[in-house]
């Protein structure tokens, strides 16, 4: 359930950024946004923990700022895999990563998923 919510939030942020920043962020269509959102959610689940573990000293020294760099790199990786999903520069990818972080903090923090047994 959290995976679906994260993918939905990612897609909403991608669509909003494509409308707000047409010169810095290219998004071909809604299908591309959906595929990119699901891929980014998968990368965040599978690859991000490994990257955080490997770069833990940098994360600690930078007081967590390096996590933003990791998020940006994962966004760039998504852009290289998905055709029709691209950034004009690393700075634009970082801006989208910041907006994704804020959106996930706001909306995922509000959601409590519990399982009754």
Buried (B, 14 or more C-beta within 10 A) or exposed (E): EEEEBBBBBBBBBBBBBBEEBEEBBBBBEEEBBBBBBBBBBBBBEEBBEEBBEEBEEBBEEEEEEBBBBBBBBBBBBBBEEBEBBBBEEEEBBBBBBEBBBEBBEEBEEEEEEEEEE
